[in-house]
Amino acid sequence: MTELKIVTLPDEVLRTKARPVTKFDDDLQTLIDDMIATMRAASGVGLAAPQIGRSIQLAVIETLPKSDEAGNDIPGSRELFVIANPRIVWESREVVDGVEGCLSIPGYVGEVERAYAVRVRAQDRRGNPIKLRLKGWTARIFQHEIDHLNGVLYIDKLTDRENFWTDEEYYEMRQAEAEAEDTEEDVEETAAPENRD
């Protein structure tokens, strides 16, 4: 497997609607394997073919790991998907805001509103039809990657222009929020009345 170069803005391929995949041959299988290797090497959870300069309707997605009761990642709990020619056939009315990044826009994150749940029809790596029911972060990743195949980036869907930060700004903001929560908990504990029997 070969690690591929990830293209970044302002490369025009990122703004172009990708062509359907029509051949599920050995060359496509090699490309899929290379995309998976590239996504993992970049610590990504998804990679669409336009991000490696190929304008075809193909993406690879690896879900976030599940956690045990102590909050530790469960080994082998990530699920890998390969989707060709995907389309979202249903979206929930419920929407949720979440912070997203993108391998093609390195160093930045932004808040995006997405459907909480979606249903997707696509083809797998061999061209077989598949139907997927997705929710939560997995649904968010699928929506993000399918947007890529239509020339749409997460920065086009920000909840507000102000909700776009550098990685450093976002990290500092999260640290400040965590410290403020710790302070609030300390104040609540101090203000709690003593239990007297």
Secondary structure, 3 states (H helix, E strand, C coil): CCCCCCCCCCCHHHHCCCECCCCCCHHHHHHHHHHHHHHHHCCCCEEEHHHHCCCECEEEEECCCCECCCCCECCCCCCEEEEEEEEEEEECCCEEEEEEECCCCCCEEEEEEEECEEEEEEECCCCCEEEEEEEHHHHHHHHHHHHHHCCCCHHHHECCCCCEEEHHHHHHHHHHHHHHHHHHHHHHHHHCCCCCC
